[in-house]
Amino acid sequence: MRLRYDRVTALILILLSTQAVLADPDPEQVYRLKASVVKVHVITQNGGHGIGTGVVVAKDTVATNCHVLANSNGISVSKFGDSISPVDMVADWKHNACLLRFKYLELTPVKLSSAASLHYGDEVFTIGFPGGPPKPQTIAGKVRALYSYDDSLVVRSDAAFVMGSSGSPTFNQAGELVALSTFKSPGKHAYFYSIPIEWIQALMQQAESSSPTPDSAPFWDLPLAERPFWMQVVQPYQSGEWQTLEPIARDWLVQQPDSAEASFYLASALHAQGKLEMAQQAYQRTIALEPAHLGAWMGLAILAQQQQQTEELTEAENHVRQLDTHAFSDLQQQLQEAR
């Protein structure tokens, strides 16, 4: 059975959506970090109760997502059985980055790093309150993509999250804060995005206070045509609308010619339409820009098998195995079934 072109990217999507098998973060490190992670409580305008997650980033200062706080009539955080309300807040509504300021919070700030320090395939983990449990939960994942946006990098990882996780800190393996879990794409194979800690650090320099009333929509909730290209490509990519995806990816490349992700989505659209030579060039362009791009190496492996290119197939398989042994096993199974 040979793989049909229009099923190729669906296969890559499934393989990339499979949760990586990762070692648990260091328990002692996680225990220390959990002491700096708080549950955020809000009273909604209709009297309901909402929750999110926050993390102590400086003395008496908690970072979280603005959408957790938006239009609330009351805000507090809880930790170790105590509840305390902020005396002030500072908001960057466009980037969905908010700070809550307290008196006498008496919780230890975490160490800050940067999203810019991350690389494709880096292991990360989040600590938060998915679903609102009494104690914070830890979820591990890998960095799957880094998107240039407003002079920083939005992080996509496979550390999944649900309601209650908004604002959860994302840590690198050294236990340093690199991002905040913020939003996900709709659908079965959701993408999980985190805003960079650099936006929080910029906000920490701001003295002007804000209210819980938004002054703008977050960038991820704008009309589709106004969202970043890396958001515009998700729906056509996941639903197999290749003739829609291709021009979006090309426009993206015009604006960001050095974007590995733009090249990858163009390659995917070309591959699915059977334009194999152009697809191969776009995949190769992707890995020239980002050598650890798992999706591009998977695409090259599948394309090589379709074209019966033995040496190219072996090379691509070797790279996939080096990047992610679990994904390699799944890829091998799918390629075997397609032979």
RODO-2510 file (C-alpha; in nm, 4 decimals, decimal comma):
residues 339
     n   res          X          Y          Z
     1     m     0,0000     0,0000     0,0000
     2     r     0,1468     0,3321    -0,1067
     3     l     0,0720     0,6480     0,0900
     4     r    -0,1603     0,8832    -0,0922
     5     y    -0,0198     1,2337    -0,1095
     6     d    -0,3219     1,3884     0,0650
     7     r    -0,2775     1,1526     0,3605
     8     v     0,0890     1,2313     0,4173
     9     t     0,0530     1,5394     0,6336
    10     a    -0,2310     1,3783     0,8271
    11     l     0,0160     1,1043     0,9176
    12     i     0,2812     1,3586     1,0210
    13     l     0,0219     1,5433     1,2309
    14     i    -0,0712     1,2227     1,4135
    15     l     0,2923     1,1339     1,4743
    16     l     0,3739     1,4807     1,6055
    17     s     0,0641     1,4826     1,8280
    18     t     0,1706     1,1650     2,0069
    19     q     0,2835     1,2532     2,3577
    20     a     0,6570     1,2047     2,3955
    21     v     0,7777     0,9557     2,6563
    22     l     0,9806     1,1676     2,8951
    23     a     1,1584     1,1220     3,2227
    24     d     0,9859     1,2930     3,5136
    25     p     1,1422     1,6222     3,6231
    26     d     1,3589     1,6075     3,9343
    27     p     1,1141     1,5585     4,2273
    28     e     1,3069     1,7805     4,4679
    29     q     1,3227     2,0585     4,2109
    30     v     0,9486     2,0288     4,1396
    31     y     0,8713     2,0322     4,5120
    32     r     1,0614     2,3584     4,5546
    33     l     0,8988     2,5181     4,2515
    34     k     0,5468     2,4222     4,3564
    35     a     0,5914     2,6429     4,6622
    36     s     0,6004     2,9419     4,4236
    37     v     0,2955     2,8427     4,2159
    38     v    -0,0440     2,9758     4,3290
    39     k    -0,4058     2,9172     4,2355
    40     v    -0,5725     3,2337     4,1062
    41     h    -0,9396     3,2862     4,1971
    42     v    -1,1742     3,5392     4,0394
    43     i    -1,5351     3,6373     4,0946
    44     t    -1,7016     3,6842     3,7584
    45     q    -1,9498     3,9600     3,6745
    46     n    -2,2429     3,7223     3,7140
    47     g    -2,1201     3,6028     4,0528
    48     g    -1,9523     3,2852     3,9300
    49     h    -1,6093     3,1562     4,0234
    50     g    -1,3170     3,1203     3,7860
    51     i    -0,9690     2,9791     3,8419
    52     g    -0,6291     2,9958     3,6844
    53     t    -0,2657     2,9593     3,7802
    54     g     0,0007     3,2104     3,8728
    55     v     0,3692     3,2067     3,9593
    56     v     0,5739     3,4320     4,1853
    57     v     0,8241     3,6170     3,9648
    58     a     0,9496     3,8827     4,2071
    59     k     0,8927     3,9946     4,5649
    60     d     0,5160     4,0268     4,6241
    61     t     0,4496     3,9818     4,2498
    62     v     0,2575     3,7057     4,0698
    63     a     0,2448     3,6602     3,6912
    64     t    -0,0548     3,5076     3,5158
    65     n    -0,2595     3,5401     3,1968
    66     c    -0,4804     3,8460     3,1619
    67     h    -0,7742     3,6426     3,0325
    68     v    -0,7925     3,4768     3,3752
    69     l    -0,8596     3,8191     3,5308
    70     a    -1,0587     3,9904     3,2561
    71     n    -1,3780     4,1669     3,3691
    72     s    -1,3632     4,0127     3,7151
    73     n    -1,5251     4,1671     4,0214
    74     g    -1,2748     4,0197     4,2638
    75     i    -0,9276     3,8598     4,2500
    76     s    -0,7315     3,6557     4,5032
    77     v    -0,4645     3,3873     4,5123
    78     s    -0,4450     3,0918     4,7467
    79     k    -0,1498     2,8985     4,8826
    80     f    -0,1001     2,6680     5,1804
    81     g    -0,4616     2,7199     5,2827
    82     d    -0,4366     3,1005     5,2895
    83     s    -0,6011     3,3463     5,0526
    84     i    -0,4748     3,6968     4,9779
    85     s    -0,5978     3,9680     4,7423
    86     p    -0,3677     4,1884     4,5334
    87     v    -0,3354     4,5589     4,5945
    88     d    -0,2626     4,6361     4,2322
    89     m    -0,2354     4,4834     3,8856
    90     v    -0,0471     4,5667     3,5669
    91     a    -0,1678     4,4406     3,2311
    92     d    -0,0422     4,3979     2,8766
    93     w    -0,3744     4,2931     2,7283
    94     k    -0,2470     4,2449     2,3726
    95     h     0,0095     3,9868     2,4861
    96     n    -0,2162     3,8427     2,7594
    97     a     0,0518     3,9076     3,0230
    98     c    -0,0565     4,0319     3,3669
    99     l     0,1079     4,0971     3,7020
   100     l    -0,0647     4,0977     4,0402
   101     r     0,1057     4,2957     4,3154
   102     f     0,0646     4,2182     4,6854
   103     k     0,1729     4,3265     5,0301
   104     y     0,3378     4,0600     5,2430
   105     l     0,2919     3,7694     5,0014
   106     e     0,5905     3,5942     5,1580
   107     l     0,6449     3,3436     4,8766
   108     t     0,9800     3,2820     4,7075
   109     p     1,0162     3,4032     4,3464
   110     v     1,1314     3,1529     4,0852
   111     k     1,4416     3,2089     3,8754
   112     l     1,3722     3,3703     3,5374
   113     s     1,5360     3,2657     3,2115
   114     s     1,4010     3,3399     2,8620
   115     a     1,2042     3,1799     2,5819
   116     a     1,4915     3,2814     2,3552
   117     s     1,7123     3,0296     2,5374
   118     l     1,4969     2,7378     2,4209
   119     h     1,5635     2,5063     2,1277
   120     y     1,3492     2,2622     1,9328
   121     g     1,3239     1,9355     2,1230
   122     d     1,4138     2,0832     2,4623
   123     e     1,2332     1,9155     2,7498
   124     v     1,0122     2,1454     2,9537
   125     f     0,7472     2,1023     3,2211
   126     t     0,4551     2,3005     3,3554
   127     i     0,3098     2,3273     3,7053
   128     g    -0,0508     2,4339     3,7388
   129     f    -0,4066     2,3591     3,8381
   130     p    -0,5666     2,1863     3,5359
   131     g    -0,9305     2,1325     3,6211
   132     g    -0,8874     2,3063     3,9577
   133     p    -0,7394     2,0327     4,1817
   134     p    -0,6392     2,1198     4,5407
   135     k    -0,2688     2,0680     4,4674
   136     p    -0,0677     2,1787     4,1628
   137     q     0,0033     1,9177     3,8958
   138     t     0,3161     1,8702     3,6835
   139     i     0,3057     1,7968     3,3091
   140     a     0,6193     1,7301     3,1020
   141     g     0,6663     1,7912     2,7325
   142     k     0,9035     1,8962     2,4568
   143     v     0,9385     2,2189     2,2634
   144     r     0,7858     2,1538     1,9214
   145     a     0,8023     2,5012     1,7660
   146     l     0,9215     2,8541     1,8351
   147     y     0,7389     3,1412     1,6642
   148     s     0,8860     3,4862     1,6218
   149     y     0,6339     3,7462     1,7345
   150     d     0,6744     4,1022     1,8615
   151     d     1,0490     4,0755     1,9217
   152     s     1,0244     3,7516     2,1164
   153     l     0,9330     3,3848     2,0720
   154     v     0,5994     3,2210     2,1430
   155     v     0,6561     2,8607     2,2486
   156     r     0,4587     2,5591     2,1298
   157     s     0,5124     2,2422     2,3298
   158     d     0,3311     1,9132     2,3793
   159     a     0,2911     1,9798     2,7521
   160     a    -0,0884     1,9752     2,7284
   161     f    -0,3166     2,1849     2,9480
   162     v    -0,6873     2,2382     3,0154
   163     m    -0,9056     2,4967     3,1890
   164     g    -0,7460     2,6065     3,5144
   165     s    -0,3979     2,5824     3,3646
   166     s    -0,3972     2,9320     3,2143
   167     g    -0,0967     3,1171     3,3513
   168     s     0,0863     2,7980     3,4479
   169     p     0,4631     2,8483     3,4521
   170     t     0,6644     2,6602     3,1917
   171     f     1,0108     2,5663     3,3188
   172     n     1,3231     2,4410     3,1469
   173     q     1,5097     2,1417     3,2857
   174     a     1,7116     2,3695     3,5123
   175     g     1,3893     2,4806     3,6804
   176     e     1,4029     2,8299     3,5299
   177     l     1,0884     3,0062     3,4133
   178     v     1,0757     3,0471     3,0348
   179     a     0,7070     3,0990     2,9517
   180     l     0,3445     3,0909     3,0712
   181     s     0,0922     2,8369     2,9365
   182     t    -0,1699     3,0521     2,7674
   183     f    -0,3911     2,9152     2,4892
   184     k    -0,4465     2,6192     2,2607
   185     s    -0,5866     2,5618     1,9158
   186     p    -0,9253     2,3900     1,8808
   187     g    -0,9676     2,0324     1,7692
   188     k    -0,8528     1,6813     1,8506
   189     h    -0,4853     1,7491     1,7738
   190     a    -0,4572     2,0752     1,9674
   191     y    -0,1450     2,2872     1,9678
   192     f    -0,0466     2,4289     2,3084
   193     y     0,1090     2,7753     2,3182
   194     s     0,2957     2,9624     2,5910
   195     i     0,3806     3,3316     2,5960
   196     p     0,7477     3,4190     2,6552
   197     i     0,8699     3,5280     2,9962
   198     e     1,0329     3,8256     2,8203
   199     w     0,6873     3,9876     2,8003
   200     i     0,6476     3,9427     3,1750
   201     q     0,9922     4,0914     3,2366
   202     a     0,9012     4,3968     3,0269
   203     l     0,5820     4,4372     3,2285
   204     m     0,7784     4,4267     3,5539
   205     q     0,9399     4,7573     3,4531
   206     q     0,6008     4,9251     3,4179
   207     a     0,4695     5,1331     3,7078
   208     e     0,1264     5,2252     3,5689
   209     s    -0,1642     5,0334     3,7223
   210     s    -0,4377     4,8594     3,5243
   211     s    -0,7927     4,7472     3,5890
   212     p    -0,9483     4,4082     3,5092
   213     t    -1,1291     4,5680     3,2150
   214     p    -0,9447     4,4799     2,8912
   215     d    -0,8311     4,7645     2,6693
   216     s    -0,7751     4,5330     2,3701
   217     a    -0,8221     4,1739     2,2612
   218     p    -0,5286     3,9334     2,2985
   219     f    -0,3440     3,8655     1,9746
   220     w    -0,4683     3,5058     1,9640
   221     d    -0,8340     3,6172     1,9756
   222     l    -0,8229     3,8661     1,6901
   223     p    -1,0147     3,8012     1,3657
   224     l    -0,8393     3,5183     1,1811
   225     a    -0,6887     3,7378     0,9092
   226     e    -0,5267     3,9584     1,1769
   227     r    -0,3680     3,6743     1,3724
   228     p    -0,0046     3,5717     1,3228
   229     f     0,0570     3,3435     1,0240
   230     w     0,1524     3,0600     1,2580
   231     m    -0,2042     3,0650     1,3859
   232     q    -0,3648     3,1059     1,0440
   233     v    -0,2042     2,7852     0,9130
   234     v    -0,3313     2,5509     1,1838
   235     q    -0,6903     2,4972     1,0700
   236     p    -0,6157     2,4373     0,6989
   237     y    -0,3188     2,2163     0,7909
   238     q    -0,5178     1,9999     1,0287
   239     s    -0,8234     1,9783     0,8034
   240     g    -0,6299     1,9067     0,4841
   241     e    -0,7207     2,2285     0,3002
   242     w    -0,3940     2,2344     0,1070
   243     q    -0,4880     2,4917    -0,1562
   244     t    -0,5808     2,7279     0,1275
   245     l    -0,2660     2,6505     0,3255
   246     e    -0,0178     2,7045     0,0428
   247     p    -0,0786     3,0786    -0,0174
   248     i    -0,0822     3,1496     0,3579
   249     a     0,2563     2,9792     0,3938
   250     r     0,3922     3,1686     0,0921
   251     d     0,2739     3,5024     0,2346
   252     w     0,4354     3,4077     0,5646
   253     l     0,7657     3,3386     0,3882
   254     v     0,7520     3,6757     0,2151
   255     q     0,7295     3,8479     0,5533
   256     q     0,9631     3,6097     0,7370
   257     p     1,1944     3,4452     0,4808
   258     d     1,4038     3,2850     0,7561
   259     s     1,1076     3,1146     0,9250
   260     a     1,1584     2,7381     0,9449
   261     e     0,7909     2,6967     1,0325
   262     a     0,6745     2,8855     0,7247
   263     s     0,8930     2,6596     0,5088
   264     f     0,7552     2,3505     0,6829
   265     y     0,3904     2,4424     0,6222
   266     l     0,4665     2,5238     0,2594
   267     a     0,6402     2,1860     0,2258
   268     s     0,3405     2,0139     0,3807
   269     a     0,0968     2,1799     0,1411
   270     l     0,3130     2,0981    -0,1611
   271     h     0,3687     1,7388    -0,0461
   272     a    -0,0021     1,6738     0,0022
   273     q    -0,0732     1,8078    -0,3468
   274     g     0,1828     1,5746    -0,5018
   275     k     0,4339     1,8482    -0,5877
   276     l     0,7185     1,6333    -0,4637
   277     e     1,0243     1,8119    -0,5980
   278     m     0,9131     2,1490    -0,4590
   279     a     0,8071     1,9829    -0,1324
   280     q     1,1489     1,8238    -0,0934
   281     q     1,3175     2,1605    -0,1463
   282     a     1,0910     2,3236     0,1127
   283     y     1,1546     2,0453     0,3676
   284     q     1,5294     2,0823     0,3101
   285     r     1,4994     2,4577     0,3514
   286     t     1,3211     2,3923     0,6834
   287     i     1,5990     2,1769     0,8251
   288     a     1,8651     2,4153     0,6951
   289     l     1,7001     2,6807     0,9114
   290     e     1,6155     2,4460     1,2001
   291     p     1,8113     2,1152     1,1964
   292     a     1,6057     1,9723     1,4841
   293     h     1,2689     2,0166     1,3099
   294     l     1,1074     1,6785     1,3699
   295     g     0,8142     1,7328     1,1340
   296     a     1,0404     1,8194     0,8404
   297     w     1,2540     1,5085     0,8897
   298     m     0,9381     1,2965     0,9075
   299     g     0,8141     1,4557     0,5885
   300     l     1,1442     1,3827     0,4158
   301     a     1,1322     1,0211     0,5352
   302     i     0,7822     0,9686     0,3961
   303     l     0,8674     1,1491     0,0738
   304     a     1,1821     0,9381     0,0294
   305     q     0,9835     0,6169     0,0676
   306     q     0,7271     0,7416    -0,1837
   307     q     1,0063     0,8092    -0,4325
   308     q     1,1997     0,4911    -0,3409
   309     q     1,5069     0,6940    -0,2404
   310     t     1,6813     0,4496    -0,0088
   311     e     1,9739     0,6651     0,1026
   312     e     1,7541     0,9692     0,1693
   313     l     1,5088     0,7538     0,3628
   314     t     1,7861     0,6142     0,5826
   315     e     1,9232     0,9617     0,6529
   316     a     1,5829     1,1010     0,7469
   317     e     1,5012     0,8006     0,9677
   318     n     1,8324     0,8407     1,1500
   319     h     1,7569     1,2051     1,2249
   320     v     1,4084     1,1231     1,3517
   321     r     1,5551     0,8525     1,5787
   322     q     1,8104     1,0966     1,7198
   323     l     1,5450     1,3615     1,7836
   324     d     1,2707     1,1451     1,9339
   325     t     1,2903     0,7672     1,9743
   326     h     0,9169     0,7371     2,0405
   327     a     0,8293     0,9274     1,7231
   328     f     1,0800     0,7112     1,5350
   329     s     0,9056     0,3919     1,6471
   330     d     0,5689     0,5276     1,5356
   331     l     0,7154     0,6421     1,2048
   332     q     0,8668     0,2993     1,1411
   333     q     0,5329     0,1331     1,1996
   334     q     0,3521     0,3689     0,9634
   335     l     0,6149     0,3326     0,6915
   336     q     0,6041    -0,0455     0,7219
   337     e     0,2261    -0,0472     0,6853
   338     a     0,2550     0,1717     0,3754
   339     r     0,5051    -0,0564     0,2004
***
